[in-house]
């Protein structure tokens, strides 16, 4: 995994606002399964969402990391923001998945 992290970090240097690379970095950090990994993942999910607010699954996985960090309030806020973004772009599958996770934690 560190090799993937270093490759993604190198790709990010070429384009610091590449939402796909930011999402990939977040996913790799979350896969570490540690509090530090989830905290870093949240940072990269935030950057991904800032670069592309329509990157719906960044909201979902950011919320999963927040839940892992015992931040259900933050996760609920993230999911609500993701729902608004998904509804605005008529992404019904994302709406369903974001809603289901929100229902689980509220």
Rosetta silent file (secondary structure, phi, psi, omega in degrees, C-alpha in Angstrom):
SEQUENCE: XXXXXXXXXXXXXXXXXXXXXXXXXXXXXXXXXXXXXXXXXXXXXXXXXXXXXXXXXXXXXXXXXXXXXXXXXXXXXXXXXXXXXXXXXXXXXXXXXXXXXXXXXX
SCORE:     score description
SCORE:     0.000 S_00000001
   1 L     0.000  -40.372  178.209    0.000    0.000    0.000 S_00000001
   2 H   -55.375  -33.551  178.480    2.761    2.538    0.705 S_00000001
   3 H   -63.847  -42.424  177.668    3.803    2.134   -2.919 S_00000001
   4 H   -63.805  -41.468  177.935    0.301    3.081   -4.070 S_00000001
   5 H   -59.984  -43.651 -178.936    0.336    6.040   -1.694 S_00000001
   6 H   -68.219  -37.615  178.199    3.647    7.269   -3.081 S_00000001
   7 H   -66.319  -42.855  178.134    2.476    6.846   -6.676 S_00000001
   8 H   -64.996  -39.926  178.111   -0.751    8.719   -5.973 S_00000001
   9 H   -61.489  -39.268  177.387    1.172   11.461   -4.152 S_00000001
  10 H   -65.385  -39.771  177.913    3.404   11.856   -7.200 S_00000001
  11 H   -64.886  -36.580 -179.965    0.344   12.102   -9.437 S_00000001
  12 H   -66.752  -32.211  177.154   -1.110   14.740   -7.124 S_00000001
  13 H   -61.190  -35.112  179.712    2.016   16.855   -7.505 S_00000001
  14 H   -69.939  -33.511  179.692    1.298   17.037  -11.225 S_00000001
  15 L  -148.846   92.414 -175.272   -2.283   18.215  -10.591 S_00000001
  16 L   -63.406  -12.348 -179.095   -3.099   19.163   -6.984 S_00000001
  17 L  -112.188   21.562  179.165   -6.808   19.484   -7.774 S_00000001
  18 L   -77.147  105.888 -175.559   -7.333   16.124   -9.474 S_00000001
  19 H   -60.248  -37.383 -179.760  -10.453   14.839   -7.723 S_00000001
  20 H   -63.751  -43.300  179.261   -9.829   11.249   -8.840 S_00000001
  21 H   -69.109  -41.619  177.838   -6.326   11.215   -7.347 S_00000001
  22 H   -60.493  -42.546  177.568   -7.514   12.941   -4.162 S_00000001
  23 H   -63.348  -42.710  178.345  -10.246   10.318   -3.805 S_00000001
  24 H   -61.340  -42.614  176.981   -7.704    7.546   -4.378 S_00000001
  25 H   -62.831  -42.391  178.245   -5.422    8.939   -1.695 S_00000001
  26 H   -60.680  -45.418 -179.250   -8.338    9.164    0.712 S_00000001
  27 H   -61.602  -42.425 -179.795   -9.326    5.568    0.004 S_00000001
  28 H   -64.387  -41.070  178.102   -5.780    4.319    0.556 S_00000001
  29 H   -66.639  -41.293  179.408   -5.501    6.135    3.877 S_00000001
  30 H   -62.880  -36.141 -179.619   -8.894    4.827    5.007 S_00000001
  31 H   -62.783  -20.573  177.790   -7.819    1.278    4.128 S_00000001
  32 L   -62.713  -28.117  175.261   -5.097    1.531    6.757 S_00000001
  33 L    74.618   10.102  179.889   -7.912    1.183    9.285 S_00000001
  34 L  -102.805  163.427  176.459   -6.223    3.330   11.904 S_00000001
  35 H   -59.954  -43.114  178.531   -7.439    6.540   13.508 S_00000001
  36 H   -62.631  -41.565  178.579   -4.583    8.396   11.821 S_00000001
  37 H   -62.087  -43.872  178.911   -5.459    6.822    8.481 S_00000001
  38 H   -67.216  -37.663  178.292   -9.112    7.822    8.781 S_00000001
  39 H   -62.956  -43.931  177.103   -8.167   11.344    9.844 S_00000001
  40 H   -65.227  -39.030  178.552   -5.919   11.708    6.781 S_00000001
  41 H   -58.773  -45.238  179.555   -8.648   10.175    4.635 S_00000001
  42 H   -58.053  -41.708  178.410  -11.115   12.832    5.811 S_00000001
  43 H   -60.268  -44.613 -179.469   -8.620   15.536    4.787 S_00000001
  44 H   -72.015  -35.865  175.172   -8.290   14.074    1.287 S_00000001
  45 H   -62.292  -40.326  177.199  -12.056   13.536    0.943 S_00000001
  46 H   -59.744  -44.333  179.081  -12.504   17.217    1.846 S_00000001
  47 H   -65.492  -38.341  177.950  -10.030   18.227   -0.846 S_00000001
  48 H   -62.013  -47.091 -179.625  -11.752   15.923   -3.338 S_00000001
  49 H   -64.402  -38.451  177.396  -15.157   17.451   -2.567 S_00000001
  50 H   -63.996  -38.266 -179.979  -13.703   20.964   -2.856 S_00000001
  51 H   -73.408  -33.663 -178.244  -12.238   20.075   -6.255 S_00000001
  52 L  -148.888   90.607 -177.863  -15.451   18.388   -7.450 S_00000001
  53 L   -60.933  -13.681  178.332  -18.572   18.888   -5.314 S_00000001
  54 L   -92.832    8.996  178.194  -20.388   16.324   -7.474 S_00000001
  55 L   -81.900   77.784 -168.579  -18.005   13.511   -6.453 S_00000001
  56 H   -56.793  -38.756 -175.850  -20.836   11.856   -4.512 S_00000001
  57 H   -75.165  -13.896  172.525  -18.985    8.853   -3.180 S_00000001
  58 H   -66.580  -36.806  177.082  -16.402   11.071   -1.534 S_00000001
  59 H   -64.177  -45.888 -178.230  -19.182   12.214    0.793 S_00000001
  60 H   -59.505  -51.776 -175.564  -20.179    8.626    1.530 S_00000001
  61 H   -73.590  -28.315  172.566  -16.677    7.400    2.277 S_00000001
  62 H   -62.320  -43.987  179.038  -15.786   10.549    4.214 S_00000001
  63 H   -62.059  -39.669  177.788  -18.775    9.794    6.440 S_00000001
  64 H   -60.232  -43.302  177.689  -17.579    6.194    6.869 S_00000001
  65 H   -66.180  -38.825  177.962  -14.205    7.496    8.058 S_00000001
  66 H   -63.705  -39.264  176.676  -15.900    9.980   10.363 S_00000001
  67 H   -62.404  -42.072  178.150  -17.966    7.149   11.848 S_00000001
  68 H   -61.695  -26.893  178.021  -14.751    5.185   12.377 S_00000001
  69 L   -91.908   10.908 -178.874  -13.464    8.231   14.275 S_00000001
  70 L    61.313   36.278  178.241  -16.641    8.278   16.431 S_00000001
  71 L  -116.173   67.541 -178.863  -17.829   11.510   14.809 S_00000001
  72 H   -66.329  -31.657  177.133  -21.414   10.597   13.937 S_00000001
  73 H   -64.055  -44.656  177.117  -22.481   14.242   14.036 S_00000001
  74 H   -65.515  -38.896  178.816  -19.875   15.150   11.460 S_00000001
  75 H   -63.135  -42.732  178.981  -20.789   12.107    9.406 S_00000001
  76 H   -62.160  -41.744  178.092  -24.463   13.104    9.400 S_00000001
  77 H   -63.948  -41.183  177.864  -23.553   16.613    8.227 S_00000001
  78 H   -62.227  -44.727 -179.159  -21.351   15.148    5.492 S_00000001
  79 H   -65.086  -38.420  177.451  -24.120   12.822    4.346 S_00000001
  80 H   -64.493  -40.209  176.810  -26.641   15.665    4.237 S_00000001
  81 H   -64.966  -41.352  177.859  -24.257   17.721    2.093 S_00000001
  82 H   -63.859  -39.807  177.199  -23.731   14.700   -0.157 S_00000001
  83 H   -61.148  -43.498  178.799  -27.477   14.190   -0.466 S_00000001
  84 H   -60.919  -43.870  179.677  -27.917   17.795   -1.567 S_00000001
  85 H   -65.642  -41.887 -178.599  -25.175   17.385   -4.178 S_00000001
  86 H   -68.265  -39.733  178.277  -26.569   14.049   -5.414 S_00000001
  87 H   -65.620  -38.714 -179.131  -30.115   15.386   -5.641 S_00000001
  88 H   -62.960  -29.138 -179.386  -28.899   18.446   -7.561 S_00000001
  89 L  -106.026   10.313  176.263  -27.355   16.181  -10.203 S_00000001
  90 L    57.656   38.649  177.562  -30.191   13.612  -10.137 S_00000001
  91 L   -91.896   85.089 -172.515  -27.890   10.788   -9.027 S_00000001
  92 H   -64.391  -37.359  178.785  -30.590    8.510   -7.634 S_00000001
  93 H   -63.574  -45.192  178.570  -28.280    5.622   -6.745 S_00000001
  94 H   -62.885  -40.318  177.736  -26.035    7.945   -4.719 S_00000001
  95 H   -57.774  -45.608 -179.757  -29.108    9.452   -3.018 S_00000001
  96 H   -62.464  -43.814 -178.023  -30.211    5.971   -1.963 S_00000001
  97 H   -70.943  -40.962  177.900  -26.811    4.959   -0.607 S_00000001
  98 H   -65.081  -42.183  179.524  -26.209    8.238    1.214 S_00000001
  99 H   -63.304  -42.440 -179.199  -29.734    8.120    2.700 S_00000001
 100 H   -61.527  -43.676  179.073  -29.289    4.527    3.864 S_00000001
 101 H   -67.512  -39.689  177.469  -26.071    5.353    5.704 S_00000001
 102 H   -60.851  -43.229  178.456  -27.642    8.476    7.221 S_00000001
 103 H   -60.002  -35.016 -178.989  -30.583    6.375    8.449 S_00000001
 104 H   -67.716  -29.728 -174.443  -28.143    3.969   10.122 S_00000001
 105 H  -104.661   -5.306 -179.827  -26.493    6.661   12.216 S_00000001
 106 L  -115.882    0.000    0.000  -29.440    8.890   13.066 S_00000001
